[in-house]
Every structure is written in C-alpha cells, then in structure tokens.
Amino acid sequence: MATNKHPAKKKRLIKKGNQTKWAPFWTVFKIYGKGRRVHPSRHTEVKRSWRRGNTKV
C-alpha cells in the first residue's frame, strides 16, 4: 500500500480497524449469565484481521 494515503481511505481503514475489537467483557455476563466463562471474542460481530480477509476499502 502507498505510504501516503488519501484522508478518506484512511478514515475508512480506521473504522474497519475499530470493528475488529472484542466485545466488552460485561456482555459475557449479560448474555451467558454469571457462572459461564466465555471469551468476549465469541460474540464479537465483525471478526477480521489484516492477514485474513480483505476489505473493499
């Protein structure tokens, strides 16, 4: 990718980067209850990585 990115493209890449974060830890208790130990990434909506899967940016 080019060193100098267009501001609009950069903005879209930032948004895609933020979508890859895990769900907040408190959502685990809300969804599964207090006794269940589940990783927050299990119910994260968008799972993507710069290695896996490309974005149409």
C-alpha positions as CSV (number, residue, x, y, z in Angstrom):
1,M,0.0,0.0,0.0
2,A,1.1,3.5,-0.6
3,T,2.9,5.4,2.1
4,N,0.7,8.5,1.7
5,K,-2.9,7.5,2.0
6,H,-5.9,9.6,0.9
7,P,-7.6,11.0,4.0
8,A,-11.0,9.4,3.1
9,K,-9.4,6.0,2.6
10,K,-7.5,6.4,5.9
11,K,-10.8,7.2,7.7
12,R,-12.4,4.0,6.3
13,L,-9.4,1.9,7.3
14,I,-9.6,3.3,10.8
15,K,-13.3,2.4,11.0
16,K,-12.5,-1.2,9.8
17,G,-9.7,-1.4,12.4
18,N,-12.1,-0.5,15.2
19,Q,-14.6,-3.1,14.2
20,T,-12.1,-5.9,14.9
21,K,-12.1,-5.3,18.7
22,W,-13.6,-7.9,21.1
23,A,-17.0,-7.3,22.6
24,P,-16.9,-5.6,26.1
25,F,-16.3,-8.1,29.0
26,W,-19.6,-7.2,30.7
27,T,-21.6,-8.5,27.7
28,V,-20.5,-12.1,28.6
29,F,-22.4,-11.9,31.9
30,K,-25.4,-10.2,30.2
31,I,-25.6,-13.0,27.5
32,Y,-24.5,-16.2,29.2
33,G,-25.0,-15.4,32.9
34,K,-22.6,-15.1,35.9
35,G,-21.4,-18.7,36.1
36,R,-20.4,-19.2,32.5
37,R,-16.8,-18.5,31.4
38,V,-16.8,-17.4,27.8
39,H,-14.3,-15.4,25.8
40,P,-15.6,-12.0,24.6
41,S,-14.4,-12.7,21.1
42,R,-17.0,-15.4,20.9
43,H,-19.8,-13.0,20.3
44,T,-18.0,-10.2,18.5
45,E,-19.9,-9.2,15.4
46,V,-17.1,-8.5,12.9
47,K,-14.0,-10.6,13.1
48,R,-11.3,-9.7,10.7
49,S,-7.6,-9.4,10.5
50,W,-5.1,-7.7,8.2
51,R,-3.8,-11.2,7.5
52,R,-7.1,-12.9,6.9
53,G,-9.7,-11.4,4.6
54,N,-9.5,-8.2,2.6
55,T,-11.7,-5.1,2.9
56,K,-13.3,-3.4,0.0
57,V,-11.9,0.0,1.1
